[in-house]
C-alpha cells in the first residue's frame, strides 16, 4: 500500500510540497449523477423550474467551484486553472442527469480535485434548484474518470512546433 502523502511523520495533516516537481500539462475528467424523477427532468428540460435554468446554473456553479477548490478543501493547492468545462447528458432511461467535468492546467500538481469538485457542486446545484418538486433526488456516483499529464520535450534544433509532447496516463 502506498504511503499517504498528506500525513507527516508524526501523523499530522500536512500539505504536500510540490516545489521540486516539474511543471506539466495536466487534465482530469470526473463524472457523477443526479438521480431524479422523470417529471422533474421534464421540468428541467422545459425550463419551468421556479428558480430558473437549472443546467445553466449548475454549469456555472461547477466551473466556479473548480476555480475555488483550493479554498474549499484544506490541503488542496490553490491552482490557476487554464480550462474547465461541465457537461450534462440524459440517458434514454430518463431517470438521471449524468454530469461530466474536465479541468486543465500547466502546474506541478494534478487537477483531479478540481474536476471532482466541479461535478459535486454542479450536482448539488441541480438538487438545490429542484428540491421543492422532487424529494427523492440523489447525487451519486461521483468519481474520477481519468487523469493525464503531458511532459513537454525540449525543442529540437531544426524542428517547428516545439518537438512534440509525451502524454502519460495516471500518476499525480
Buried (B, 14 or more C-beta within 10 A) or exposed (E): EEEEEEEEEEEEEBEBEBEEEEEBBBBBBBBBBBBBBEEBBEBBEEEEBEEEEBBEBBBBBBBBBBBBBBEEEEEBBEBEBBEBBBBBEBEEEEBBBBBBBBBBBEBBBBBBBBBBBBBBBBBBBBBBBBEEBBEEBEBEBBEBBBBBBBEBEEEEEEEEEEEEEEEEEEEB
